[in-house]
Amino acid sequence: MAGDFYSSIPVLDNFADAVRAENYRPLPDDWVVGFADVVHSTEAVANGRYKAVNMVGAGVIAAVDNALHRRSFPFVFGGDGASFAVSPADTPAVQERLRPWPVSRARNFNSILGSR
C-alpha cells in the first residue's frame, strides 16, 4: 500500500542527506514505473521551443497528480519527459488519465513543437 511505503521513507531536513544511500528505500515489487518522453525534443529545444517541451514533460506529472487527487507519488521531471511510480491500486486511474495523452498533446502542441 502506498501509505505503508511512504511511512518507511525518512523525512530529510538537510539537503546533504539526499546523497546518502541509507536514506533511500526500494519501491515495492508490485509498483508500476511509467516513463514519458517528448519526441523530437532535442530539435525543438534547438529551435527555441524549450518552454513547449517543458510544458509537455511537466504535463505528464500533472496528469498523474490529478489522477491520484494530489496524493504523493515519486516522480522525476527531466525537462523533455518524466518518470513516475504508482502503487497497484493507483495504476488503473493513472492509465485512464494517460491513455488519451499522446493524441491530445499532439493536437495541442503540434503547432508549437512542429509536426512530423
Residue pairs with C-beta under 8 A, 6 or more apart in sequence:
1 87
1 89
2 71
2 72
2 73
2 86
2 87
2 89
2 90
5 25
5 27
5 28
5 31
5 87
6 72
8 25
9 25
10 17
10 23
12 18
12 23
17 23
27 33
27 74
27 85
28 87
30 87
30 88
31 85
31 86
31 87
31 88
32 85
32 86
32 87
32 88
32 91
32 94
33 83
33 84
33 85
34 64
34 83
34 84
34 85
34 86
34 94
34 98
35 81
35 82
35 83
36 57
36 60
36 81
36 82
36 83
36 101
37 80
37 81
38 44
38 53
38 56
38 57
38 80
38 81
38 113
39 116
40 113
40 114
40 116
41 53
41 57
41 79
41 80
41 81
42 80
43 114
44 50
44 52
44 53
44 113
44 114
45 53
45 80
47 114
49 112
49 113
49 114
50 79
52 109
52 112
52 113
53 79
53 80
53 113
54 79
54 80
55 109
56 105
56 109
56 113
57 77
57 78
57 79
57 80
57 81
57 82
58 77
58 82
59 101
59 105
60 81
60 82
60 84
60 98
60 101
61 75
61 77
61 82
61 84
63 97
63 98
63 101
64 73
64 75
64 84
64 86
64 94
64 97
64 98
65 73
66 97
67 90
67 93
67 94
67 96
67 97
67 98
68 86
68 90
68 93
68 94
71 90
73 84
73 85
73 86
73 90
74 84
74 85
75 82
75 83
75 84
75 85
76 82
76 83
76 84
86 94
